[in-house]
Structures are given as structure tokens and as C-alpha cells.
Amino acid sequence: MVKEAIRKPSGFLIRHALVESGRYTDFLVHMLWRCAGIEVTIRDCLWTSSLPIQGGRSSIQHKVYKGIVNICIMADLSSKAQVAKRLEGKVALITGAAQGIGACIAREFVHHGAKVVCVDIKQELGRSVCDDLGTENASFLYCDVTKESDVENAINHTINKHGKLDIMINNAGIVDEGKTSILDNDLCDFERVMRVNLSGVFLGIKHAARVMIPTRSGSIINLGSISGSIGGITSHSYSSSKHAVVGLTRNAAAELGKHGIRVNCLSSHVVLTPSSQNFFNFGEEGQSRVYTNLEGMVLKPEDLANAAVYLASDEARFMSGHNLMLDGGFTVTNPAFGLFSRF
């Protein structure tokens, strides 16, 4: 109602209902526009204040004006500060951060005030991500998560550079060639996926906990998948690894809670990244043919990054051992029954 009243010509009667001082009244109307959610910047509002006000600085009119200016500016600054400070002062280490979901998480963490250490085996891509984020906010380090010495070194590097580790994101993962028949699966391929997707997470939790336990705080987030909750989505090796990550998350949360460390899992529907695009042979719009239950919506890496910010922040301070599903309701539906038709 407020928006409509102000947008209509009759809304200009508000000018006469306030004070009769020319452009000062325009300023007040701008304030009303802002309250109504109409796009008007603080600069627009302040520009109108450069014109004379009846009665001078001692007038009630001037005092009202000053009050509105201060309230509006403080509200804007407070709103921006709250967004920026969700991870202000936090230090995060992110595995698999050279591209895709990991790189997106790194960008969102920096946006919310965190310092990030990005690790990956893809050095050129990883350094490019950090260059884009600014060397004062992000740094890159080579790390193969299947090698304990590499993971230990990454944790130590973070401590040496920033003096602490608040957030550990175990994101690195791979998919195999997608052989659907278990008879066609080779043990070496199965073990290769398990080493990265499960052992890499185990090592990340182990060495993050090593430096978090003395501080009695920390948030560890492991990237899972809907294939860790239901079958028939991906290959045997990938599905097995993601099921195991959920179990490892819960067990680690049960142990580390006494040290004030939270451990959670973030599982998602299919996200269009370089690895998933190759695995599922997606085109640019290929995801639209994957049933997601939320009509017309496609999961993006930014959605996972936003969820990771939440799990890492103090907003989720009492959440541990949880598997947060970003699947659009996929895992709670069975379209085969057709009870709720989509057409």
C-alpha cells in the first residue's frame, strides 16, 4: 500500500503533509521512498539537503532533518556491516578451491570478511582465484588431500600465516568414469575415488582438529551429496564415498563437540560445475532435465557458498552433526508414485 501510494500522483500530497520548505521536503519524500523499498540511494537523499531550510539551523525543521539523516546513514552502515561481518576476523582453509564450488565458497567467504587459504592440485587455476580475491584476502597452496604430509603442511601454513584456523572446508572431490555396472568397476578406480573423497576429508578433519582443540572452537564443513543419502544417482565409488562422509561427519561431531568444535556436512543436488558437466554430459542448460521438485529453479554454486557461510558463522553456533540438504526437496519425494503431479 505504501509503495503504491507513493508511486501514484496522489502520493505527492505527502509533500504538503510534511513541511513547506521546498527541496527539504523532497528529502523527506526520498526517505519515504526508501522505507517503501523503492530504489533511492543515500546520495540522492543527501543531495536534496544542500538547499536552504526555512528557519535556519535552530528550527525544529532542521533538527528533524538532522535526525532523519543520522538514522538513515546509521541504518545503512549497520545493514552493510552486518552482511560484511558474518565471517569478519575468521580464517578459513578450503580444499579443492581452484574452481567450481570451492572457488565460489572462497569468494563468498572473502565477501563476508574472512581470510582464506585456497588449496588444490591445480596450481594455475588456484592462483588465479586468489589473485581475483586479492592477495590481502586469499593465498594459494598446492595440496594433494590424499597425502597426509600435504594436508598437515596446509594446516601449518595457515597457522603460520594467520595465527589460527577457524573454519575448515573439506570440499576436494572427484568422480570416476561413471561405469554403472559393478561388474565393470575396477578396484583401483574405486579406491582412487575413496582416497580423495573420504580419506581426504578424514585427513582434513584430523589436522584441523589438531589446531582447533587448543582454542576450543572451530567449524568443520564437509561437502557431501544427495548420493550420500539415496542410491541410483551416481557411480558406486562416488555414492559410497559420500555415504561415508556423512557417517564420518556425525562421528567426528560426537567426539569433537566436547572441545567446542562443530562438524557438519553440506549435501547438494547436482550443481553445474566442470566435473559434474563432464560426468553427466550436461550442456549449458542440461540441469533442467534433472528432476529437482522446485519447478523452474536450478541449483548454483552460489547457493552452496551461501549455505557454507551460514554453517561457518556464529548463526549456526548450536548446529553440529547435521547433514544440511540443498536438494530442492529431491530426497523427500518419489515421482514414481505421481501423487503430486507437476503438470
N, C-alpha and C positions, 0 to 999 in steps of 0.2 A: 504493500500500500504506500509506503513512504517513497519507494523508488518511483512508482507511477505518478504520485502527486508532484514530485519534483520535476519529473521529465515533462509533464504536461504544462502548457502555457499558464494554466491557473496556478501552477506551482510558484510562479514569480510573485504572487501575492505575499509569499513568505518574506520577501524583501521589505515590504512595508510593515510587516508584523514585528520586525526586529528593531532596527534603529534607522533613522533617516540621515545617513551620513555618506551617501554616495558609494564609493568603492569599498569602504569598510563593510558595508552590508554585503557586498559581493563576497568578501572574505568569509563571512558567517555562512552564506549560502554554500560556498565551497565546502565548508566544514560539514554541512548537512549532506551534501553530495557524498562526501567520504563515508559518513555514517551509513548512508544508504547503499554503500558498496559500489558507487559509480567511480570510474577511473579518473581520479583527480589527484595530482601529486602535491606534496607539501610545498614544493616550489611554486606551483600555481597559486596556492593559498597565500603564501607569504608575499608574492608579487603584488597582490592587492593591498597589502599593508603599507606599501610605500607612499600611498596617497593620504592626504590630511584626514584627521579625525576631529569631529566637532567637539569643542570643549577643552582641547589640549590634553596633556598627559595626566592632569589631575582629575579628569572627568571619569564618571562611573563607566562610561562607554569604553574609554581607553583601558581601564582595569579589567573589564570583561574580555576585551580583545586580547590583552596580555595573557590572561588566564587560559583562554582557548588555545592560543599559540603554544604555550608551555605544555598543556595537557596533550595536545596533538603531537608535538615533537617527541615528548617522552613516551607516548604510546607507540609511535613508530619505531623509536630506538629500542624500546623494550621488546617489541614484537620481533625485530630483526635479531636482537641479541639472544632471545630465547631460541630461535632457529639455529643460530650460529654456535650456540654453546651446548648443544646436546651432547657433543663429544669434546668440548673445549678442554684442553690440557691433557687429553688422553693420548696414549701411544699404542699403535696397532701394528701387528705383523700379519701380512696377508700372503698366503701361498697361492700359486697359480694366478698371479696378479698381472701377467703380461698382456692379457686380452680377455674378452668376454666378461663373465660375471665378476671375476676377481678384479679386473681393471675398473669396472663400474663401481664396485664396493669401495675401492681406493679413492675414486673421485668423490663419492658421496661422503666418505669419512672426512676427507680434507675439507669439503664444503661445510661440514659441521664442526670444524675446528680441531680435528685430530692430526697428529703427525703419523705418517705411515711408512713402514718399511715393506716394499714390494719384493717378493722373491719368486723366482721362476727359473726354468732351464732355457727359456727363450730370451736371451740377453738383449738383443736389439729392440724387440718389442717392449720388454720391461723397462729399459732405459727411456724409451720414447714416452711411455706412460708417465714416468716420473718427471721427465723434462716438461711435459704439458702441465703437470701439477705444481711445478716449481720446486727447485732443489731445497728451499727452506721448509717445504712441507712433506716431501717424499724423497726416498732414496731407494736404489735398487741393489739387490744382491743375488748372485747366482746361487741356486739351491735345488738339489735333487732330493725330493722328500722321501725317496726310498733309501737314502743313505743317512744313517743316524749322525754321522760327523757333520754333514751339511746342515741338518736341522739344528743341531746343537750350536753350530757356528752362527747360524742366522739369529738364534735367540741371544747369544752372547754379543753379537754385533749390535743388536737393538738396545741391549742394556748399556753397552759401552757408548753408544751414540746419544741415547736419550735418558739414560739413568733408570729406566723402568720399562715394564711391559704391562699394559692394562688390558689389551684385547688381542686374542689370538684367533685368526680366521683360517681354518683348515679347509681351503677351497680347491686345492690342486686335485685333479682327477682326469681319468682318461676313459675312453670307450674302446672296445675291441672292434673287430671287423663285422660284428653282427651276425655271426653264424647262429641260426635259430635252432638247429638240431644239436642236441647234446652229443650225438654220435660224431658230429663234425668238429667238435671243440677239442683243441689240444690243451694238455695240462700246462704247457709253458705259457700259452696265451692267457689262460685262466689265472695263473699265478702272477703274471705281469700286471694285470688289472688290479688284483688284490693287493699287490705291493704298493701301488700308487694310491689307490682309493681307500684302503683300510690301514695298511701299515704306515702310510704317510700321515694319516690322521692320528694314529696311535702315537707316533713319534712327536707330532706337533703338540698333542695333549701332554705327553710326558715332560717335554722340555719347557713348555710354557708353565706347567705346574711347578717345575723346579724353581723358577724365579718368582712365581706368584705366591707360593706358600709363605715365604718370609714376610710378605707385605699383607697377607691375609685379605687379599682382594683380587679380582680379575674376572674377565668374561671370556670364555672359550666357546666359539661357534663353529660347528662342523656342518659342512654343506652335504645334504643328503639328496633324496629324490623320491618322487612318488613310487618309483620302482623299488624303494625300500619298504613299502607298505603293502603293495599288491603285486601279483605276478602277471606275466604276459605282456610286459611293457617293453623291456629291453633284453639284452643277452643274459645268459646265465651268470657270467662272471660279473657284469655290472650290477645286476639285481642282487646277487649275493653280497657284493661289497657294500652296497647301500643299506641292505638289511642289517649287516654287521655294524655299520656306522651308527645306526640308531641304538643298537644294543650297547655299543661302546660308550656312546654319549650318556646313556642312562646310568651305566655302571660307574663311569668317571664322576658324574654328578653326585652319585651316592657317596663316593669316597671323599671328594674334594669340598663338599659343602661345609664340612667342619673347619675348613681353612678360609671360608668366606669366598670361595671361587665358584662361580656359576658356569655350568656347562649345558649348552643347548644345541639342538640340531635345527637346521633350516632346510626343509624339503620342498621342492617345487615341481610343478608340471614342466613340460618341455619348454625350454627357452631357446630362442633362435640365436645360437652362437656358432662360431666356426666349427666346433667339434660336433654339435648336435645336427648342424646343417649337413655335414658330411655323412653322419650316421643314418639319418632318416631320409636323405636325399631331398631335402626341402628346397623349394625355390624361395624367392623373396616373400611370397605370400603363402608358403606351404603350411604354416601352422594353422591356417584357417580350416584345414580339413581334419585337424585333430580335435576330438570331442573334449570340450572344457567345461560344459554346463553353464558357463556365463556367456550368453549369446553376444556375439559381436566384440568380445574382448580377447586380446592376445597378451599373454604374459611377456614382459620385457625385463631385461637385466636390471633396469632401474627399480622395478618392483622388489626384487630380491635385495638390492642395495638398501632400499628404504627399510625393509624388514630387518636387515642386519644392523642398521643404525639403531633401531628400536631395541633389539636384543642386547646390543653392546652398551646402551645408555642406562642411566640410573632409572629410567622409566620402567625398566624390566628388572628392577633390583631384587624382586622376590620370585623371579622365574628361573627355574633350573630343572634339568632333566626333561625338558619339554621338546617335542618334535613339532615345530611350527610349520604347518602345511600351507603353501601358496599354490593351490591347485584349482581354484575356482569351483570348489565343490566336487571335483572329479572323483575323489576316492570315497565319497559318500553316496554316489549314485550308481545305478546299474541300468544303463539304457536298454539292455536286452529285454527287460520287462515292459518297457514302453508305457508305464503308468502315467508319467507326466510328459506328454508329447511336446516336442519342440516345434511342431508345425501347427 
